[in-house]
């Protein structure tokens, strides 16, 4: 991505505003950097607003191409897009969980090949859950039911597979991969020691798997997800915090979303820095609450709505988490999406450099219909939800501009 000189100058000046090697004041679950000294690169909300005005990106007026649209010409219609990634050659691979297939498209959006299919045989999927471009010439796809990673070439030919087992069992969360083929995996929480009542956040390990699935725990304990505990049972808390993470070639970025802080770790688990924004918490309005409840119970029958609506409303927090997505781009940036309410028409992504001193580079605002799945250079790949709920995949070119 190009960067205007004025934005670069401002970013260099403000990138260490609030920097300190002192541990943060602890509230909520404890992170690895809460009790040790570490370089902190926390930008104030005022400074972040100044940087965002000086440097912002925007999606191109039209997507470079779009796939998944019926045009009478035999185009592929997606059942349910679980992921999409851009290959080094500019083509795109889409994971359709409903069809249990990977679909390959060239740089102009023309269909090239299909890989996978339903089943348990080599290269097949029971529950296709994630896809990643994990090296220049390999596509990894994860089956959450089988706990198996299948590796395909950039042209859709099946090569090999390996099991992915984390501490506590088969991971139910999608992994993240680096350009050198390594995979980061969240472990499974221990739900056997649930407290009697209250909000509760169990820890999990973060693990690194090599190209054949051998795993090493690199972070023994990280806050996992916020639950509501009741009589030894735990239910996922409405609008609760969550562990979110991404992987570059040589760094792991991980944060728990009830604070806007991202820890930076080496691939051996050594904590090197923390970066983020010092933003005020966003309050949950009645409209936010109604929208969230509607999303959760929308697919339930009358009995389900009657049962769950009061419970959700009773456990609705006062404030949103700070972010809900972390995407590490191949161009050397970390993209973080501020938490999205169902009533938001625009989603804001904050962009940080993935290298010290982890400069806050600006922001990108996208329409609510687009969920960014992958960033490669100045290209963005995302799932687009049409007016009738149909799922497409779009590729946009990012335009850079400077403002006053």
C-alpha positions in Angstrom: 0.0 0.0 0.0 1.2 3.5 -0.8 1.4 5.9 2.1 1.4 9.7 1.8 4.3 11.5 3.2 2.2 13.5 5.6 0.6 10.4 7.1 4.0 8.7 7.5 5.3 11.8 9.3 2.3 12.0 11.6 2.4 8.2 12.3 6.1 8.3 13.2 5.5 11.1 15.7 2.5 9.6 17.4 3.2 5.8 17.3 4.7 5.7 20.7 2.3 8.1 22.4 1.5 6.4 25.7 4.4 4.0 25.3 5.7 2.5 28.6 7.3 -0.7 29.7 5.1 -0.8 32.8 2.4 -3.4 33.2 -1.1 -2.1 32.5 -3.6 -1.6 35.3 -5.3 -5.0 35.5 -9.1 -5.2 35.0 -10.9 -8.2 33.6 -9.0 -11.4 32.8 -5.3 -11.4 33.1 -3.2 -11.3 29.9 0.5 -12.3 29.7 1.6 -8.7 29.6 -0.4 -7.5 32.6 2.2 -8.6 35.1 5.5 -8.0 33.3 7.4 -5.1 31.8 7.0 -4.8 28.1 7.2 -2.1 25.4 3.7 -0.6 25.1 2.6 1.3 22.0 -0.9 2.5 22.9 -2.2 5.4 20.8 -4.7 7.8 22.4 -8.1 8.2 20.8 -7.4 11.8 19.9 -4.2 10.9 18.2 -5.8 8.0 16.4 -8.5 10.4 15.1 -5.8 12.7 13.8 -4.0 9.9 12.0 -7.2 8.6 10.5 -8.0 12.1 9.1 -4.4 12.4 7.7 -4.4 8.9 6.2 -7.3 6.8 5.2 -8.0 4.1 2.7 -11.2 3.4 0.8 -12.4 0.5 -1.3 -12.5 1.1 -5.0 -15.8 2.3 -6.3 -16.5 -1.1 -7.8 -15.0 -4.5 -7.0 -12.2 -5.7 -9.3 -14.3 -8.8 -9.7 -17.1 -10.7 -8.0 -17.8 -14.4 -7.9 -21.0 -16.2 -6.8 -23.4 -14.2 -9.0 -25.9 -15.9 -11.3 -25.6 -14.5 -14.7 -27.1 -17.2 -16.8 -23.6 -18.3 -17.9 -23.0 -21.2 -15.6 -21.5 -19.1 -12.8 -21.0 -20.8 -9.4 -23.5 -20.0 -6.7 -22.2 -20.4 -3.2 -24.2 -22.2 -0.5 -22.3 -20.8 2.5 -18.9 -19.1 2.3 -16.7 -20.1 5.2 -13.6 -18.4 4.0 -11.8 -16.9 0.9 -8.1 -16.2 0.3 -6.0 -14.6 -2.4 -3.1 -16.7 -3.8 0.3 -15.3 -4.6 -0.6 -15.2 -8.3 -3.7 -13.1 -7.6 -6.3 -15.8 -8.0 -8.8 -16.5 -5.3 -9.9 -19.7 -3.5 -13.3 -19.9 -1.9 -14.4 -22.4 0.8 -18.1 -23.3 0.4 -19.0 -25.2 3.6 -22.4 -26.2 2.3 -20.9 -28.0 -0.7 -17.8 -29.1 1.1 -15.7 -27.8 -1.7 -12.9 -25.3 -2.5 -13.5 -23.3 -5.7 -10.5 -21.7 -7.5 -10.9 -18.5 -9.6 -8.3 -16.7 -11.7 -7.2 -13.1 -11.4 -10.3 -12.0 -13.5 -12.8 -14.1 -11.5 -13.1 -16.8 -14.0 -13.7 -20.3 -12.6 -10.7 -22.6 -12.8 -11.1 -25.7 -10.6 -13.0 -27.4 -7.8 -11.3 -29.4 -5.0 -12.6 -31.4 -2.2 -16.2 -32.7 -1.9 -18.3 -34.3 0.9 -16.8 -37.4 2.6 -14.0 -38.6 4.8 -11.6 -39.8 2.1 -8.4 -38.0 1.0 -9.1 -34.4 0.1 -12.8 -34.6 1.2 -14.6 -32.7 4.0 -17.2 -33.5 6.6 -17.2 -30.0 8.0 -15.1 -27.6 5.9 -14.3 -24.8 8.4 -11.4 -22.7 7.2 -9.1 -22.0 4.2 -5.7 -20.3 4.2 -3.0 -19.6 1.7 -0.2 -20.9 3.9 2.7 -20.6 1.4 3.3 -19.4 -2.1 2.0 -22.6 -3.7 -0.1 -24.4 -1.1 -3.7 -24.0 0.2 -4.6 -25.4 3.6 -8.2 -26.3 4.4 -9.4 -27.4 7.9 -12.2 -29.9 8.6 -13.5 -29.2 12.1 -15.3 -32.5 12.4 -12.3 -34.6 11.5 -9.7 -32.3 13.0 -7.8 -32.6 9.7 -5.9 -30.2 7.6 -5.9 -31.0 3.9 -3.2 -29.4 1.7 -3.9 -28.6 -2.0 -1.7 -27.0 -4.7 -2.5 -23.5 -6.0 -4.3 -25.3 -8.9 -6.5 -27.5 -6.7 -4.6 -30.8 -6.7 -4.8 -32.6 -3.4 -1.3 -33.3 -1.9 -1.5 -34.5 1.6 -3.3 -34.3 5.0 -2.5 -34.3 8.6 -4.4 -34.3 11.9 -4.5 -31.2 14.1 -4.9 -31.9 17.8 -4.6 -29.2 20.4 -4.6 -29.4 24.2 -8.0 -30.6 25.2 -8.9 -32.3 22.0 -9.8 -31.4 18.4 -9.9 -27.6 17.9 -13.4 -26.3 17.2 -12.0 -22.9 16.2 -10.4 -22.2 12.9 -6.6 -22.0 12.9 -4.4 -19.2 11.5 -1.5 -19.8 9.2 1.8 -18.0 8.3 3.4 -17.8 4.8 5.9 -20.4 5.8 3.2 -23.1 6.5 3.1 -22.9 10.3 -0.4 -22.9 12.0 -1.5 -21.2 15.2 -4.2 -23.0 17.1 -6.3 -22.2 20.1 -6.6 -25.0 22.7 -9.9 -26.1 24.3 -11.0 -24.6 27.6 -11.4 -26.7 30.7 -15.1 -26.3 31.6 -15.0 -28.7 34.5 -14.3 -26.0 37.1 -17.2 -23.6 36.4 -18.0 -21.2 39.2 -21.5 -21.2 40.7 -22.5 -17.8 39.2 -21.2 -14.7 37.4 -19.2 -14.0 34.3 -16.2 -16.3 33.8 -13.3 -16.4 31.4 -11.3 -19.7 31.4 -7.8 -19.8 30.0 -6.6 -21.8 27.0 -3.1 -22.5 25.5 -2.1 -21.1 22.2 -0.2 -23.6 20.1 1.9 -23.7 17.0 1.7 -26.6 14.6 4.3 -27.3 11.9 3.7 -28.5 8.3 2.9 -32.0 9.5 0.7 -31.1 12.4 3.2 -31.5 15.3 2.2 -28.9 17.9 4.1 -27.0 20.6 2.4 -24.9 23.3 4.0 -21.5 23.0 1.6 -19.5 25.3 0.4 -21.7 28.2 -2.6 -19.6 29.3 -4.5 -16.9 27.5 -8.1 -15.7 28.2 -10.4 -17.6 25.9 -14.0 -16.5 25.9 -16.4 -14.9 28.3 -19.1 -17.2 29.7 -22.0 -16.8 32.1 -21.8 -19.4 34.8 -24.8 -20.8 36.6 -24.7 -23.9 38.8 -21.7 -25.5 37.2 -22.9 -24.8 33.7 -21.4 -22.2 31.4 -23.1 -20.4 28.4 -21.4 -18.0 26.1 -22.0 -14.5 27.3 -23.9 -12.1 25.1 -21.5 -9.6 23.7 -18.7 -11.2 25.6 -14.9 -10.8 25.2 -13.0 -13.3 23.1 -9.5 -14.3 22.2 -8.6 -13.2 18.7 -5.3 -13.7 16.9 -3.4 -13.7 13.7 -0.1 -15.0 12.4 2.7 -13.5 10.2 5.8 -15.1 9.0 7.6 -14.5 12.3 5.1 -13.1 14.8 1.9 -14.1 16.6 -0.6 -11.3 17.4 -3.2 -12.0 20.1 -5.6 -10.0 22.2 -8.7 -10.5 24.3 -11.3 -8.1 23.1 -12.5 -6.5 26.3 -9.4 -4.2 26.0 -8.0 -2.7 22.8 -4.6 -4.3 23.3 -2.8 -6.7 21.1 0.2 -8.7 22.4 3.1 -9.4 20.0 4.8 -12.8 20.5 7.7 -14.5 18.7 6.9 -18.0 17.3 8.5 -19.4 20.4 6.0 -17.6 22.6 8.2 -14.8 23.9 6.3 -11.6 24.5 8.0 -8.6 22.8 5.5 -5.7 22.8 1.9 -4.6 23.1 0.1 -2.2 20.8 -3.4 -0.8 20.6 -5.7 2.2 21.0 -6.8 4.0 24.1 -10.5 4.3 23.1 -13.4 5.0 25.4 -15.8 2.0 25.7 -18.8 2.0 23.4 -22.1 1.7 25.3 -24.8 -0.7 24.3 -28.0 1.1 23.4 -31.5 -0.3 23.4 -31.3 -0.4 19.6 -28.0 -2.4 19.8 -29.6 -4.8 22.3 -32.8 -5.3 20.2 -30.7 -5.9 17.1 -28.4 -8.4 18.9 -31.3 -10.3 20.4 -33.0 -10.4 17.1 -29.9 -11.9 15.4 -29.6 -14.6 18.1 -33.2 -15.8 18.3 -34.1 -15.1 14.6 -33.8 -18.7 13.6 -35.5 -20.2 16.7 -39.0 -21.6 17.0 -41.5 -19.9 19.4 -40.4 -22.1 22.4 -36.7 -21.1 21.8 -37.5 -17.4 21.6 -39.6 -17.6 24.8 -36.8 -19.4 26.6 -33.7 -17.5 25.4 -34.9 -13.9 24.9 -35.2 -13.0 28.6 -31.9 -14.8 29.4 -30.0 -12.8 26.8 -31.6 -9.5 27.9 -30.8 -10.2 31.5 -27.1 -10.8 30.8 -26.6 -8.0 28.3 -23.5 -5.9 29.2 -23.3 -2.2 29.4 -20.4 -1.9 26.9 -19.3 -3.7 23.7 -16.0 -5.4 23.4 -13.5 -3.3 21.5 -12.9 -5.5 18.4 -14.1 -8.7 16.8 -11.7 -9.5 13.9 -8.0 -9.7 13.5 -6.5 -10.2 10.0 -2.8 -10.2 9.3 -2.1 -8.9 5.7 0.7 -10.1 3.6 1.8 -6.5 3.0 3.1 -6.1 6.6 -0.1 -4.8 8.3 -2.4 -6.0 11.1 -6.1 -5.2 10.4 -8.4 -5.0 13.4 -12.1 -4.5 13.1 -13.9 -2.5 15.8 -16.7 -4.4 17.3 -19.8 -4.4 15.0 -23.3 -3.9 16.3 -26.2 -5.3 14.2 -27.4 -1.7 13.7 -24.1 -0.5 12.2 -24.2 0.4 8.5 -20.5 0.9 8.3 -17.7 -1.2 9.8 -14.3 0.4 10.7 -11.0 -1.4 10.5 -7.9 0.0 12.1 -4.6 -0.7 10.4 -1.3 -1.1 12.3 2.2 -1.9 11.1 3.1 -5.5 11.9 6.7 -4.5 12.7 8.2 -2.4 15.6 7.2 0.2 16.6 3.7 -1.0 15.5 2.6 2.3 14.0 -1.1 3.1 13.8 -1.4 3.7 10.1 -5.0 4.7 9.7 -8.4 3.3 9.1 -10.6 1.7 6.5 -14.4 2.0 6.5 -16.4 -0.6 4.6 -20.2 -1.3 4.1 -21.8 -3.7 6.5 -22.5 -6.2 3.6 -18.7 -6.8 3.3 -16.8 -8.9 5.8 -13.1 -8.7 5.0 -11.5 -12.2 5.0 -8.0 -11.6 3.5 -5.7 -8.7 2.7 -2.9 -9.1 0.2 -0.9 -6.0 -0.7 -3.5 -3.4 -1.8 -6.2 -6.0 -2.5 -9.0 -7.0 -0.1 -11.0 -10.2 -0.3 -14.3 -10.3 1.4 -17.7 -12.1 1.7 -20.5 -9.9 0.4 -24.1 -10.5 1.6 -26.6 -9.5 -1.0 -30.0 -8.0 -0.4 -31.7 -11.4 -0.4 -29.0 -13.0 1.8 -27.1 -14.6 -1.1 -23.3 -14.9 -0.5 -20.7 -13.7 -2.9 -17.0 -13.1 -2.8 -15.6 -9.7 -3.9 -12.1 -8.5 -4.5 -11.4 -4.8 -4.1 -8.4 -2.6 -4.7 -7.6 -0.2 -1.9 -7.3 3.5 -2.8 -5.1 5.6 -0.5 -5.8 9.3 0.2 -4.7 12.0 2.5 -7.1 14.4 4.2 -7.0 17.5 6.2 
